[in-house]
Amino acid sequence: MIKSYLITDPNYYGRDLNSFSKKLNEVLSLKKPDMACFRDKEFLNYSNLAPVFIKLVKDSGAKAILHSDLKLAKELKTDGIHLPFNLIDLLKEAKKSGLFTIVSTHSKDEALMAESLGANAVTFSPIFHSPNKGEPVGLEKLKEITAILSIDVYALGGIITKKQISLCEEAYAKGFASIRYFLPK
């Protein structure tokens, strides 16, 4: 069974405690992801919302992942860290801290480098069309990446339907990651 990986976006969840908690709880109870990543690239109110995110996600039974902020991930004893490829130099420190590590990749070379440096998993994207993410790499490229890596590969990018999830599973992805798939309809 393919694993599911929720990634938050402040455009959908908000940045104030009440709306963030309410929307996250709703998504966690409806969609029941295996992992969830708290991501806010502008880091507005991030350190205040991160402990709430971690508690809600762990209480749901999912693995709680923070995006980019290794110091905060260690401080709050979260389950893991999701590193954009430009922060791959933090991978060794994250591993030493006992964190599950997942790295964003967009090419075969990036995926192989993340694996060689000890990442537990990678996201590979964009598989399908996703707003502002460039040309999709497609399912054949996903299949090529899953065939050469021994670590878990999570398909990412434009995944909003169960059919797309099935196609990613057929390409041997261990899981899929998405923002929009998890949003309440």
HELIX and SHEET records of a PDB file:
HELIX    1   1 PRO A   10  TYR A   13  1                                   4    
HELIX    2   2 LEU A   17  LYS A   31  1                                  15    
HELIX    3   3 TYR A   46  SER A   60  1                                  15    
HELIX    4   4 LEU A   70  GLU A   75  1                                   6    
HELIX    5   5 PHE A   85  LEU A   90  5                                   6    
HELIX    6   6 LEU A   91  LYS A   96  1                                   6    
HELIX    7   7 LYS A  108  SER A  116  1                                   9    
HELIX    8   8 GLY A  138  ILE A  148  1                                  11    
HELIX    9   9 LYS A  162  GLU A  170  1                                   9    
HELIX   10  10 ARG A  180  PHE A  182  5                                   3    
SHEET    1   A 9 LYS A   3  ILE A   7  0                                        
SHEET    2   A 9 MET A  35  PHE A  38  1                                        
SHEET    3   A 9 LYS A  63  HIS A  67  1                                        
SHEET    4   A 9 GLY A  80  LEU A  83  1                                        
SHEET    5   A 9 PHE A 100  THR A 105  1                                        
SHEET    6   A 9 ALA A 121  PHE A 124  1                                        
SHEET    7   A 9 ASP A 152  LEU A 156  1                                        
SHEET    8   A 9 GLY A 175  SER A 178  1                                        
SHEET    9   A 9 LYS A   3  ILE A   7  1                                        
END                                                                             
